[in-house]
């Protein structure tokens, strides 16, 4: 119990710092370091792409040394990246900082869910994952609210202080993990874990798990499109209604507090059933948002904001189960590599979302058609994928796996 509480505190500290700084990075690079906006965007994107090399390495390390050490390394990488930002004096150092932060972030997401599972009590992990989601979302939202105030200040000293707080948050998180978090499950490395090639091949041969990754990417796309596309959609459709995008993101963050409640209410459902119904809600959100094209301008903002109820419901049904399903379906011998590969689903969705924004050049309806089609395809496919996954992972609440799979 002590380890679980310490992990929640550590992850809350981590996300508080991330929520504070992520909205400020471009502002810091352009105003404090003095890099032109166009160059800054290119540098940050290049650094982010470089960070995509981290998950395969992180997954292998999780299988060999356990997830706790890898999560601690991820915090160190992110802290180092923020320190480089603070010392940056030009484009080269910004690129190094962006790559370090991206590598740390990818390493974190490739290992943290294995750590959460190891700290959780035996049996289904849905409630533990839900509790972590509540803490992380709340902390990130609090940091983002502070960042929203700081954006209007644009004071170099204030921006530097924000980055310093972020670096400190990573350091504090790492210390809490080292001192207070002690995973109960310590399994000796298997031959697959000791051989990187075998572990990677095990993931590539696991077609049901690869299908789960693909389905997850489809169902994760709507939430990512909200973050990058809805404000642009509102600006193009009804200038002055962009407020609905910011309000919607805030409301969506607030609804994450209901994650534990949703898990409790749907505990008798198969995990894939919850995800499929979530996908239907996400598709309905896309359709409702597209309807705004035919509404009077004064109705657009309120309509789009109200339609986010569907997105919130879909995200809760999908997000409250997907990580528990992925963890339970991963073979013990290559769990780290499987979970690292699983994070590619969210990376793919995040990379695809900006491309959907560019589709507005063809028509404002096109991104919604694509988002809705992705959600419907995911909703239709996930029950089929579930039939080929281990049934202990798919069943209501996730049952304890048979001894043969331990």
C-alpha positions in Angstrom: 0.0 0.0 0.0 2.8 2.4 0.9 4.5 1.8 -2.5 1.2 2.4 -4.3 0.6 5.7 -2.5 4.2 6.8 -3.1 3.9 6.0 -6.8 0.7 8.1 -7.1 2.5 11.0 -5.4 5.6 10.6 -7.7 3.5 10.5 -10.8 1.5 13.5 -9.7 4.6 15.5 -9.2 5.9 14.4 -12.6 2.7 15.5 -14.4 2.4 18.8 -12.5 5.7 19.8 -13.9 4.9 18.5 -17.4 1.6 20.3 -17.4 3.3 23.5 -16.4 6.0 23.5 -19.1 4.7 21.7 -22.2 2.5 24.7 -23.2 5.5 27.1 -22.6 8.3 25.3 -24.5 7.8 27.0 -27.9 7.4 30.4 -26.1 10.6 29.8 -24.1 12.6 28.8 -27.2 11.5 31.8 -29.2 11.5 34.5 -26.6 14.3 33.5 -24.2 16.7 31.5 -26.5 15.8 33.7 -29.5 15.2 31.0 -32.1 12.9 32.1 -34.9 9.4 30.5 -34.7 9.8 28.4 -37.9 13.1 27.1 -36.9 11.9 26.3 -33.4 9.1 24.2 -34.7 11.5 22.3 -36.9 13.9 21.7 -34.1 11.3 20.5 -31.6 9.8 18.2 -34.2 13.2 16.7 -35.1 14.0 16.2 -31.4 10.6 14.5 -30.9 11.3 12.1 -33.9 14.7 11.3 -32.5 13.0 10.4 -29.2 11.1 7.7 -31.0 14.2 5.5 -31.0 13.9 5.1 -27.2 10.9 2.7 -26.8 12.6 -0.5 -28.2 15.6 0.1 -25.9 13.3 0.9 -22.9 11.2 -2.2 -23.4 14.2 -4.4 -23.5 15.6 -2.9 -20.3 12.2 -3.4 -18.6 12.4 -7.1 -19.4 16.0 -7.4 -18.1 16.2 -5.1 -15.1 12.6 -4.3 -14.2 10.5 -1.2 -14.9 11.4 0.9 -11.8 15.0 1.5 -12.9 13.8 2.4 -16.4 11.2 4.9 -15.1 13.9 6.5 -12.9 16.2 6.8 -16.0 13.3 8.4 -17.9 13.0 11.1 -15.2 16.8 11.7 -15.4 16.6 12.1 -19.2 13.8 14.6 -19.0 15.4 16.6 -16.2 18.7 16.7 -18.2 16.7 17.9 -21.3 15.1 20.7 -19.3 18.5 21.8 -17.9 19.9 21.9 -21.4 16.9 24.2 -22.3 17.9 26.5 -19.4 21.5 26.6 -20.7 20.6 26.8 -24.4 22.0 29.6 -26.4 21.1 28.6 -29.9 19.6 26.0 -32.3 22.0 23.2 -31.6 21.4 23.1 -27.8 17.6 23.4 -28.4 17.8 20.3 -30.6 19.7 18.4 -27.9 17.2 19.5 -25.3 14.2 18.5 -27.3 15.8 15.1 -28.1 16.6 14.4 -24.4 13.1 15.4 -23.3 11.5 13.3 -26.1 13.7 10.3 -25.3 12.8 10.6 -21.6 9.1 10.9 -22.3 9.1 7.9 -24.6 11.1 5.9 -22.1 8.7 6.9 -19.4 5.6 5.8 -21.3 7.3 2.6 -22.3 8.0 1.5 -18.7 5.6 3.2 -16.3 2.6 1.0 -17.0 4.7 -2.1 -16.2 5.7 -0.4 -12.9 2.1 0.4 -12.1 1.2 -3.2 -12.7 4.0 -4.5 -10.5 3.0 -2.1 -7.6 -0.7 -3.0 -7.9 -2.2 -5.8 -5.9 -2.6 -9.2 -7.4 -5.6 -9.6 -9.8 -7.2 -7.2 -12.3 -5.3 -3.9 -12.6 -8.2 -1.7 -13.9 -8.8 0.2 -10.7 -5.1 0.8 -10.2 -4.7 2.2 -13.7 -7.8 4.3 -13.3 -6.5 5.8 -10.0 -3.2 6.7 -11.7 -5.1 8.3 -14.6 -7.1 10.4 -12.2 -4.0 11.6 -10.3 -2.0 12.3 -13.5 -4.8 14.1 -15.3 -5.5 16.3 -12.2 -1.9 17.2 -11.7 -1.3 17.9 -15.4 -4.4 20.1 -15.5 -3.3 22.0 -12.5 0.1 22.7 -14.2 -1.6 23.7 -17.4 -3.8 26.2 -15.6 -0.7 27.9 -14.2 0.9 27.8 -17.6 -2.1 29.5 -19.1 -1.5 32.4 -16.7 2.3 32.5 -17.4 1.7 32.6 -21.2 0.3 36.1 -20.8 3.3 37.3 -18.8 6.0 36.5 -21.3 8.7 37.4 -18.8 12.1 35.5 -19.4 12.7 35.2 -15.7 9.3 33.7 -15.1 9.7 31.3 -18.0 13.1 30.2 -16.7 11.6 29.7 -13.2 8.9 27.5 -14.7 11.5 25.3 -16.5 13.5 25.1 -13.3 10.4 23.8 -11.4 9.8 21.3 -14.2 13.4 20.0 -13.8 12.9 19.8 -10.1 9.7 17.8 -10.5 11.5 15.2 -12.5 14.2 15.0 -9.8 11.7 14.7 -7.0 9.8 12.0 -8.8 12.9 10.0 -9.3 13.9 10.3 -5.7 10.4 9.2 -4.5 10.6 6.2 -6.8 14.0 5.1 -5.6 13.3 5.6 -1.9 9.6 4.7 -1.5 8.4 2.6 -4.4 9.2 -1.1 -4.0 7.5 -3.4 -6.6 6.4 -6.7 -5.1 6.9 -8.6 -8.3 10.5 -9.5 -9.0 10.8 -12.1 -11.8 14.2 -13.4 -13.0 15.0 -12.4 -16.5 13.9 -15.1 -19.0 15.9 -16.2 -22.1 13.7 -13.9 -24.2 14.4 -11.0 -21.9 18.1 -11.6 -22.1 18.2 -11.7 -25.9 17.0 -8.4 -27.4 16.5 -10.1 -30.8 14.3 -12.8 -29.4 12.2 -10.3 -27.5 11.6 -8.1 -30.5 10.7 -11.0 -32.7 8.3 -12.2 -30.0 6.4 -8.9 -30.3 6.4 -8.9 -34.1 5.1 -12.5 -34.2 2.3 -11.7 -31.8 -0.3 -10.7 -34.4 -3.2 -10.4 -32.0 -1.2 -7.9 -29.9 -0.2 -6.0 -33.0 -3.8 -5.8 -34.0 -4.6 -4.4 -30.5 -2.0 -1.7 -31.1 -3.6 -0.8 -34.4 -7.1 -0.7 -33.0 -5.9 1.4 -30.1 -4.3 3.9 -32.5 -7.6 4.3 -34.2 -9.5 4.9 -31.0 -6.9 7.3 -29.6 -7.1 9.5 -32.7 -10.2 11.5 -31.7 -8.7 12.8 -28.4 -5.5 13.9 -30.2 -7.5 15.6 -32.9 -9.3 17.6 -30.2 -6.0 18.9 -28.9 -4.7 20.1 -32.2 -7.6 20.5 -34.6 -10.8 21.7 -33.0 -9.5 25.3 -32.3 -8.5 25.5 -36.0 -11.9 24.1 -37.1 -13.7 26.7 -35.0 -11.6 29.5 -36.2 -12.3 28.6 -39.9 -16.0 27.9 -39.4 -17.0 30.7 -36.9 -14.2 33.1 -36.0 -14.5 34.1 -32.3 -15.8 30.7 -31.2 -12.3 29.3 -30.5 -13.0 29.6 -26.8 -15.0 26.4 -27.0 -11.9 24.4 -27.8 -10.1 25.6 -24.6 -13.2 25.1 -22.5 -13.6 21.7 -23.9 -10.1 20.5 -23.2 -10.5 21.8 -19.6 -13.8 20.0 -19.2 -12.4 16.8 -20.7 -9.6 16.9 -18.2 -12.1 17.4 -15.4 -14.1 14.4 -16.5 -11.1 12.1 -16.0 -12.0 12.3 -12.3 -14.9 9.9 -13.2 -12.5 7.2 -14.4 -12.7 5.1 -11.2 -16.5 5.4 -11.2 -16.7 4.2 -14.8 -14.4 1.2 -14.0 -16.7 0.3 -11.1 -19.9 0.6 -13.1 -18.5 -1.4 -16.0 -16.6 -4.0 -14.0 -19.0 -6.8 -15.2 -18.2 -5.9 -18.9 -15.5 -7.5 -21.0 -12.8 -4.9 -21.5 -13.3 -5.0 -25.3 -17.0 -4.3 -24.8 -16.2 -1.1 -22.9 -13.6 -0.1 -25.6 -16.1 -0.8 -28.4 -18.8 1.3 -26.9 -16.3 4.0 -26.3 -15.4 3.9 -30.0 -19.1 4.3 -30.9 -19.3 7.4 -28.7 -16.2 8.8 -30.3 -17.7 8.3 -33.8 -20.9 10.0 -32.6 -18.8 13.0 -31.4 -17.2 13.3 -34.8 -20.6 13.3 -36.5 -22.0 15.8 -34.1 -19.0 18.1 -34.6 -19.4 18.0 -38.3 -23.0 19.0 -38.0 -21.8 22.4 -36.9 -20.9 23.2 -40.5 -24.7 23.7 -41.2 -25.5 25.7 -38.0 -25.8 29.5 -37.6 -22.5 31.0 -36.6 -23.7 32.0 -33.1 -24.5 28.3 -32.4 -21.2 26.8 -33.4 -19.2 27.3 -30.2 -21.9 26.1 -27.8 -22.8 23.2 -30.1 -19.2 22.0 -30.4 -18.7 22.4 -26.6 -21.9 20.4 -25.9 -20.9 17.7 -28.3 -17.8 17.0 -26.2 -20.0 15.1 -23.8 -19.8 12.3 -26.4 -16.0 12.5 -26.6 -15.7 12.5 -22.8 -17.9 9.4 -22.5 -16.0 7.6 -25.2 -12.7 8.5 -23.8 -13.7 7.3 -20.3 -15.0 4.0 -21.7 -12.0 3.4 -23.9 -9.2 4.9 -21.7 -10.3 3.2 -18.4 -9.7 -0.2 -19.9 -7.1 -0.1 -22.7 -4.0 0.0 -20.6 -5.2 -2.8 -18.3 -6.0 -4.9 -21.3 -2.6 -4.2 -22.9 -0.7 -5.2 -19.7 -2.8 -8.3 -19.1 -2.4 -9.5 -22.7 1.4 -9.1 -22.8 3.3 -12.3 -22.3 5.4 -12.3 -19.0 8.6 -13.1 -20.8 8.5 -10.0 -23.1 6.1 -7.8 -21.2 8.4 -4.8 -21.3 8.9 -5.0 -25.1 5.2 -5.6 -25.6 4.1 -2.6 -23.5 6.8 -0.4 -25.2 5.4 -1.4 -28.6 1.9 -0.7 -27.3 2.8 2.9 -26.7 3.4 3.2 -30.5 -0.4 3.3 -30.8 -0.6 6.6 -29.0 2.5 8.0 -30.8 0.9 7.2 -34.1 -2.3 8.9 -33.2 -0.4 12.0 -32.0 1.5 12.1 -35.3 -1.6 11.6 -37.4 -3.7 14.3 -35.8 -1.8 17.2 -37.3 -2.2 15.6 -40.7 -6.0 15.6 -40.2 -5.8 19.4 -39.6 -4.2 19.9 -43.0 -7.2 18.0 -44.5 -9.3 21.0 -43.7 -7.8 22.6 -46.8 -10.0 20.2 -48.8 -13.1 20.7 -46.7 -14.0 21.3 -43.1 -16.0 18.1 -43.2 -13.1 15.9 -44.2 -11.2 15.6 -40.9 -14.5 14.6 -39.2 -15.2 12.0 -41.8 -11.7 10.5 -41.2 -11.9 10.7 -37.4 -15.4 9.2 -37.4 -14.3 6.4 -39.7 -11.3 5.6 -37.6 -13.4 5.4 -34.4 -16.0 3.2 -36.1 -13.4 0.9 -37.5 -11.8 0.6 -34.1 -15.1 0.0 -32.4 -15.9 -2.8 -34.9 -12.5 -4.4 -34.8 -11.8 -4.5 -31.1 -14.3 -7.3 -30.3 -12.8 -9.3 -33.1 -9.3 -8.7 -31.8 -10.4 -9.6 -28.3 -11.3 -13.1 -29.5 -7.7 -13.8 -30.3 -6.2 -12.2 -27.2 -5.7 -14.3 -24.0 -9.2 -14.6 -22.5 -8.0 -13.8 -19.0 -7.0 -10.4 -20.3 -10.3 -9.7 -22.1 -12.8 -11.1 -19.6 -15.0 -8.9 -17.2 -12.6 -6.9 -15.2 -9.7 -9.1 -16.3 -9.4 -12.4 -14.4 -6.2 -13.8 -12.9 -4.2 -15.5 -15.6 -3.7 -19.3 -15.4 -0.4 -20.5 -13.9 0.8 -21.5 -17.2 1.0 -17.9 -18.3 2.8 -16.6 -15.2 
